[in-house]
Amino acid sequence: MDVQNIKNIIEAICFAAGRIVTVEELMLTLEIPKDDLEKIIDSMRQDYQNRGIELIKVEDGYELCSKKEYYDYIFPIIDKRAKPRLSGASLEVLAITAYNPRITRAEIEAIRGVNSDASIYKLLEYDLIEEAGKIDAPGKPMSYKTTNEFLKMFGYDSLKNLPDLPKYKMDENKQIVIDELIEEVEQNNAENDMNEKSEKQSQEA
């Protein structure tokens, strides 16, 4: 089977499936090794660079999607609901969940210091988080994790590719000391500005 025909088959499968198609599914269907499959898919992703669609990688599979920059044109056509918007509180909960898979509601609220029911319900409604099973703790609380929809929305292949968390300080109650963190950042910025000025003056001299 020639490469172009394989590309056409992959495109047809991903278009018809309307979901993430795993590498294993494609390997079994096309009867080709994983390395060959991934080389062909990489070539397809290059082919899509100047088109309105793209083949994105999510965890161990691929999905054919419209490009994010055309979202504002597509959304009014396919969904008449109000455009979803995430509040600052919801983004906080989402970030906490992304960096702490299988986190419970109580643990989220302990980190934020406020009730997070509304944010959790909203994120579940938008399919950005999902239930990850009950944990072995008193009361068997439900835990949560982010979904593949979260990865697609923010453009990550995997949670492993999330940016590193910034360093932070904690007080005796294990709460983040925001004021000290901001002060430290501002101090570092000031020092960098002074160093840049010194270097510039040395060069001029």
Helices and strands as residue ranges (DSSP letters): H 3-17, E 21-22, H 23-30, H 34-47, G 48-50, E 53-58, E 61-66, G 68-70, H 71-78, H 88-99, E 103-104, H 105-112, H 117-125, E 129-134, E 142-146, H 148-154, G 159-161, H 178-204
